[in-house]
C-alpha cells in the first residue's frame, strides 16, 4: 500500500484478516518512521523507503492507493507500468482526462483496476438494483442522492486545490456514482451551484447539481463538507407506484434504514452487517483471480469523472488537476 492513510485500517487491514488469499506485504509513506509504525502496529513485514519501491517490489501482485486525490492517476499508471493490479481510492483521478489515460493503460496491460466505491459491493447496493429492475416502483420519476458531513477543519487536504480537493471530489463522487447507478440511464447535467471557501474560491465546500434522466425523469445530487446540511447519506428513487429510500447507503453495515413503499404499503428491507470493505476486498481478490467481479472498472470511473468535470464547469469552478 502507498501511504498510511487514515482510511487504510478499515479499508484494507481489517478486511485482509478475513478475506482469503490476501496478505498485505509492504507499505511506504512520505515519512519512513510513520510507515514503520504502521507496519509494526498492523503486522506488515516490509517497510519500503518510497512509493516507487513498493510499486517495483516483485513480491507484490497488487497495489492499494489511498493517497490524496491529485496523486491517484500518477501512481495508478506507475503501478500498471510495473505489472501490478490496482485498488484505487475514490475519486479515481483528478479529472476525466486523467481517468481516460488510466483506462487506456488498464486496457493495454489487461490488469485489474478497481475504483474503491466500497458501497457498490455491499448487498444493499445489489438489492437496490434488484428492486429497480423488478419494476415494482414503476417508471422512475426522480432520483436523489446525497453525501453531506461536517468537516470544519479547513486545513484538511480535502480542502486543498493542489491535491484535487473539494466537496464534490470527496463526498460528491459518491453521490454522482450512486445517481448513475440508480438512474434509468446516464444522467445529463442541467445545472450546478457551489458554495465556496472564502480563503480559496476554487474550492467547493458544498455542491448541488440537477440532472435530466432518460424517460423524462429528473435527478439531483447534494454534496457537502460544510453547509447548512450537516449530515445526509441518503439515496431515494421515486417511481410511478412507489418510493425506495436508503439512509446511509454508503456504510450500511454500521447503520442503515432501507424502506420501500409501493401502492401505499411500506416495508423494511434487511441489511447485511458485513462491512462494505470486506465485500470490496473479496471482489478485488476475485477479479485479480480472473473472475468477473469488478463492478467499478475504469470505464465506469471515466463516466463518473466526466460528470464531475461537467458539474465543476457548470458551477463556474476550475477542473481539478
N, C-alpha and C positions, 0 to 999 in steps of 0.2 A: 504494500500500500504506500501511496505517496502522501506524506503528511500524517500528523497525529491529530486530525481534526476532532472537534467535539462530537460529531455525529458518528465517528468510527466505532466506538464500542457497541452502540445499538445497531448500527447498520451492517457491521461485519464481524466483530469479535465474538459477541454472544451468539449470533446465528451460526458461526462457524463451528461452535461447540456441538451443535445438534444436527447439522446438515452433513450427511455422509460424503466422503470423498473430498472434503475441503480442509485445507490446512493453510493458515496464514504464515508464510515462510520468511518474510522480510519486511522491514519498514525503514523509511528515511523521512527526515523532516528538515526544515530550514536550520534548526538547531539540533546538532547531533545528540546533545545531552537530553533534549526533550524526547527524541526518538528512543534513546536508550532507556529512559524512564518508562516510556510507554511499553517498550518491548519487555522490560522486566516485570511490569505490572500484569501484562496480558499473555506472557509466555511466548513472545515472538523471539525466536532464537537468533536471527540475523539482523543486525542494525547496520545499514549502509550509510556512507557519508553524504550521498546525494541522490536526488530523484533519478538521475541518469544511471547511477549504479544499480538501482532497483530494476529499471527498465532493461538493463543489459544482463541481469543475473540469469544465467542459463538454467538454473534450477526451478525457475518460476514459469508457470503456464499462463498466468493472467495478472492483471494489474487493476487495483481499485483506486479510483481518483476522486478524493473528496476535497480537492484544492479549491481556492476561490474561483468564481465563475470565469474570469478572464484568462485562466490558465488551463481550462479543460481541453480546448482544441489542441493546444501545443503538446500537451503530454499524452493525449489520446493518439495523436499522429506519431509521436515518438514510440509509444508502446506498440502500435501496429507495425511500424518500420522494424521493430526488434522481434516481431513474430509473436507478440503477446495478445491474448484476448483482453477486453476491457469492460469493466463495470464502472461507468462514469456517473457521478452525481449530477442531478439536475441543477440548473438548466444545462442542456447538452453542451452548448457553446455560448459565446457572447452575442452571436448574431447568425442569421440564416446563411450567409456566405460561408462562414466557418463550418456550419453544420453540413453544407453540401460538400465541402472539401473533405471532412471526416467521412461522410457517407461514401464518397468515391474511393477513399483509401480502404475502407472496410470491404467494399465490393471487390476491389482489386486484390486484396490479400485473402479474402474468404474467412477472415477471423470474426469472432463474435464481438459485437459492440452493443452493449445494453445501457440505455439511459435509466438511471435509478429512480423511476417513478414507482416506488415500492407499493403504493396503494393499489396499483394496477394488477398486482399478483395475488392480492388477497381475495378470498371467496366472496366478499361483499361486492367487489367490482364485477366479478363474474355473475353474481345474482342480479345486479342491476341490469346488466345486458340481457340476461335471460328474460326478465320481466318486460323490458322494452321490446325485445324481438318476439315475445309471445303475442303481442298485440292487445293485451288486456287493458292497457291505458288508452287505447285508441290512437288515432293520429296525433303525433306530437305537435303541441302548440307553442310551448315555451320551455326553454332550458335555462336555469340559473345556477351558477356555481360561484363559490366564494372561498377565499382563504385570507382571513384577516386576523392579525395578532399584534399585541403591543411590543414594540422594540424601541424604547425611548433612548437607548444608548447610541447616540448618533456618531460615535467614533467607531462603531462596529463596521467590519469590512463590507457588510451588506448594504451600507450607505456610501460606499466608495466607488465613484465613477470609473476610476482607473482599474478597478478589479471587476468591472461589469456588474455593479450593484444596482439596486433599485427594488421597489416593492413588486413590480411586475416580474422581474427576474427571479426573485427569491420565493415569493408567495404566489404571485400571479401565474407562474409557469404551471403550477398545479391546477389552478382554476381554468386556464386555457386548455390544458391537456384533458381535464375531465369534461369540459364543454365539448371538445371534439369527440370524446369517447361516447357521450350520451346523445349527441345530435343525430338527426336522421341523415346527415351528410356533412361535408366540410363547411364550416361557417364562413360567411363573408362579412368582413368588418364594415360597420355602418358609421360608428362614431366612437371617440375615446376622449376621456378627460382625466388629467393628472393633477394631484396635489403635490407640490414640490417642496424640497427643503429650502429654507431661507439662505443657508450658507452655500448651497450649490444647487442652482435651479435646474441642472441637468438630471438631478436625482429625484425620482418619484417616491414619495412616502406612501402614496395611495394612488390607485388607478381603477377607473370604471370604464368598461367598453361594452358597446352594444353591437349585436350581430343580426344579420338576416340568415335564416337557415332554410334548407331546401323544403319545399312543400308549403311555404308561407309562414313557417314558424319563426319565432324570434329567440334571441339568446342574449344573456348578459353575464359578464364576469365582474367580480369585485375582488380587489387585492389591496391589502393594507399592512404596513408595519407600524403606522402611527396615524390614526384619524379618529373620527367620532365613532366608527365601527371598530371596537377594540378586539372583539373575538367572534369569529364566524368561520366555521369549516363545514359548509353545507352544500349539498347538490340536490337540486329539485328539478323534476321533469313533470310538466303539466300536459296531459293529453285530453282528448275529447271526452273520455269516460272517467278519467281519474288522475291521481297525482301520486308520484313517488318522491319521498324525501329521505335523504340520509344525512343526519347530523354527525359530523366527524367521519366523513368518508376517507380522510387522509390516514388516520391511525385507528381504525375501528376496533382493534384488539384492546385498546386502552379503555375506550368507552364509545358507544355509538347507539343511536336510535334510528332504526330503519323502518319506516312506515309506508304502507301502500293503502290508498283509498280508491276504491273502484265502485261506481254506482252507489255511492253513499256508504259503503261498507269498508270499515277500516281494520287493518291487521298489522301486527308487528312481525317483521322477519327476524329469525335468529341470526346471531352474529358469531362467527368463528373467532376464538380468542387467541389463536396462534399469531404471533407478531407478523406484521406485514413484511418485515425484513427477512424473516426466516423463509417465507414463501418466495421472496425475491431471490435470495441466495440459492435456494433449491432450484429455481428456474434457471438461474445463471449457470450453475454447475451442469444441469441437464443440457442446456444449449451448447456449452463447451463440449459436452459428450456427444453432440450430434443430433440431439432431439429438437423438434420444432417448438421450443419453449420460450423463445424471445418475443415477448409481447410489446416491447418498446425498442424496436430496432432503429437504425439510423434514418430510414425513410420516414418513420413516424416522427422522429426528432426534427427532421427538416421541416415538416408541415407545422409543427408546434412553433419552432423558431421563426418561421415565416410570418405566422400570425403575430408573434411578439414584436417583430420588426414593424409590421403594419400598425400595430397599436401605438408604439412609440412615435412613429411618424405622424399618425392622426392626432396624437396628443401634443404635437409640437416639440417633442424632445428628440435629442440625437440618439442614433443607434449606439448600443454598447460596442466596444471594440476590444 
